[in-house]
């Protein structure tokens, strides 16, 4: 697994690099946003760790640029800000998860494994429900033969729903299965992502498939 770390604090970058290399990852480091974009575009990485406060080009701008350039690998934001607004801004930029500073390496490693293992584990037969189809091998989704472009986390959320159709999934279950996270405030982010997914999966279709179970969570079902 190849990881690109974009971090201007050299001590932090070195700490992350040594820790991940000790776990068997191949790690490259960039110390500013512009270099990070260039390295992300030039290389084939399984994950990018992106600090938000960077010289030359901030992390959110860097993420937006690499997404425009077609880089689709997961991006984990590293940030000292932890409000819902800050987190949503990071997610809207094209990142897939976030981790607030300071953090324990064990937590960082758990997030890294959660994001990278999907590339190796998402194998198997095509999943379908109603007119919705998901290909775990190609990481592609269609609704009525119309391909839907999803981010890594949107895809993971939809896959979890499709593997559990007509079953109410609580926010805690979704946090643990899709984000490997359990604390209560994270449910706001889950709601944001469900809304993103609805816009892509349901908005242009008369039949809605993603439904809210008030006070509990969400369910994929036909109505």
Number of C-alpha atoms within 10 A of each C-alpha: 14 18 24 23 26 29 26 19 14 12 10 13 20 14 12 20 20 13 17 19 13 10 10 10 15 15 19 18 21 20 18 22 27 20 17 27 23 14 18 28 16 10 12 15 20 20 22 25 26 28 28 23 18 21 14 12 17 16 29 22 17 27 29 17 20 19 17 11 12 9 19 18 22 23 26 25 25 24 20 15 14 13 10 14 11 13 22 17 13 25 23 16 17 25 28 19 20 23 19 15 12 10 12 9 13 10 11 20 15 12 18 21 14 15 25 17 12 15 17 8 10 15 13 9 10 14 14 16 17 12 12 18 21 22 17 20 14 11 18 15 23 16 19 10 10 12 14 17 14 17 18 19 20 19 20 21 20 21 21 17 21 20 13 14 18 17 13 18 19 16 21 19 16 21 19 13 15 20 20 15 16 15 9 10 10 16 18 14 17 19 15 15 18 19 14 15 21 18 12 16 23 15 11 11 12 7 13 15 20 22 17 14 12 7 8 12 18 21 20 23 19 13 8
